[in-house]
Amino acid sequence: MIKGKIQEKFSLEFKMVDQKGKIINIECSGKGKIRDNCYVMTGIIIDITEKTNQNELLRISEKNYRRALEGSQEIMFYIYLRNNCITLNGKISKLLDFQQKNEYNFTMEEWITYIVEEDRDKYKRAYFDFVSNKKMYFNIEYRVKNFSDKYVWLKVRGKRILEEDGEYIYGSMNDDTDRKEKELKIYYMSNYDEVTDIPNRRYFVQRSTEILRESIKDRKKFAIIFIDIDNFKFVNDTYGHAIGDEVLKKFCKKLKYVLEENCLLARFGGDEFVVAVHHMENNKQIIGILDKILEEFNLPLDINGKEIYNTVSMGVSIAKVKEDNIQTLLKKADIAIYTSKTGGKNRCCLFNEALSKRLDRELSLNRCIRKAVKNEEVYFLFQPKYWTKNNKIQGFECLARWKSEVLGIVFPMEFIPLAETSGFIIHIGKYLMEDAFKKCNKLIELFSNNIKIAINLSQVQIRDEGLVYFIEYMIKKYGISPNNIEFEVTESIIMKSVDKNIQVLEKLKSLGVSIALDDFGTGYSSLNYLKILPIDTVKIDKSFIKDIGKDFKDEFIIEKIIELAHLLDLEVVAEGVETEQQLKYLIGINCDIIQGYYFSKPLEFEKVINLDKEK
């Protein structure tokens, strides 16, 4: 109502104070008309306090919402499902380097072009699944590429809302690049090898387990190939670890070139690699891959202009039964590669049950030999040696034997190499040596003051820094004359490190013991060093003795060895003498000492003390 004017309708809002002093909002509306020359107003008065408060709250809420949107880093969007169009607010401009606008509209086909190509199929599948299956919530992560060619990870969350004009997805996007890159870095560090950028053991076991399951389901062949770079330690020691890393990188690159698509390659550590070959039709295809690998690595690697040759040894296991799992296949391949390496390297070996039994045997030996000394299962047998001039006993060679409570009789050719490899030969050697020294005085008492006991030394024992001190201590402990002790060393052992081993032998000689060169004639470069080796005796190997009377060449060699040894003032022992013909021949060419089954096989000490003093 306007002062001074007559209106038919009016509306008015004002405030009042009720009896309690509370302010209320009043809305007064109605109409006016002239009646009986008077202006009469009729209408209604309504308390609109609650409505006013709700409007105020809504205004404040909208204001706060706008502030929240402006302060948030998230990009708001909605997708109208009827026409597959997406609308995004202006914050997307900063993320993708768009021209600044308040709002952007794209068709779904247009929006997908901004998604990184590798992620497009994932987005399409997720969107189709959401729409077709009438899902309520839409959640996905994918990458988009901005105009600066930078990848940006978007984390998208939305909800299906039904409006009057159709269905929408309302939601938000936020830049998740920092978190996602850290997550991917952690994933990479957990699953990939830092040097070669190929999967590591953890990833391989997990993924190959899935592949094996798929191959069995599809009734296809599956195999594990263990690959070891031959002599890789030599590369690191010679050229340094930086070149070694380059070799590993080039090795992987070359290997990937040879391998087919259905091969998963991983590095297990050091110079060990493993390949899962899956979905093969037959074993012939697997063999074909192995042949290609061997052929490829017979060629050199070019590392900074240097040609470096690194062949490979491989072990293969092929899944045959459903019970096979990745761990058992890896174990079988490991058994096979061990055989491949010990057989000369640059070769491939396929797992079979015979290999498994051999490994089980080695494991049993390794386990039992550590208890052998404690259980007094290892001992010396004594094989007598006789002077040819009078048939009297010159001495005894101590020969190690092992009678295991678990395994029974174990021959030296089986347990000695194992003990050397494990280093346990040091412990066994000291135990047996002390036992021999204990019995030495008894042998002297029974036979002669000049009798000698001969003890074999292995390569590992010679390298032991404490060997000379231990022998010196034992000689003093048991009051033995060094003249009664002889140590036998094969020429092949000496030749592995000539200068160092000669020094050790000279230290032993300084104690007063004598040194015998065992298996003479089977090594190499012997004659070049014979004059400087600190030895007293030469033992002719039995491989020459066995053909006496059959091969004149062997007889000629034996004669010349004896002649040369005598010129160098060395005694000569012929071992492996088994026949009277051999004995007579050796006596005829002035061999000094005879050892072999013709006189006696190796004997237990109880039988030695009852042995006749003369043959």
ABEGO torsion letter per residue (X at the ends): XBBGBBBABBBBBBBBBBAAGBBBBBBBBEBBBBBGGBBBBBEBBBBAAAAAAAAAAAAAAAAAAAAAAAABABBBBBBBAAAGBBBBBAAAAAAAGBBBBABBBBBAAAAAAABBAAAAAAAAAAAAAAAAAGBABBBBBBBBBBAAGBBBBBBBBBBBBBBAAEBBBBBBBBBAAAAAAAAAAAAAAAABBAAAGBBBAAAAAAAAAAAAAAAAAAGBBBBBBBBBBBGAAAAAAAAEAAAAAAAAAAAAAAAAAABBAABBBBBAEEABBBBBBBGBABAAAAAAAAAAAAAAAABBBBBGGBBBBBBBBBBBBBBABAABBAAAAAAAAAAAAAAAAAAGEGBBBBBBAAAAAAAAAAAAAAAAAAAAAAAGABBBBBBBBBBAAAGBBAEBBBBBBBBBAAAEBBBAAAAAAAAAAAGAAAAAAAAAAAAAAAAAAAAAAAABAABBBBBBBBAAAAABAAAAAAAAAAAAAAGBBAAABBBBBBAAAAAABAAAAAAAAAAAAAAGBBBBBBGBGABBGAAAAAAABBBABBBBBAAAAAABGABAAAAAAAAAAAAAAAAAGBBBBBBGBABAAAAAAAAAAGBABBBEAAABBBBBAAAAAABBABX
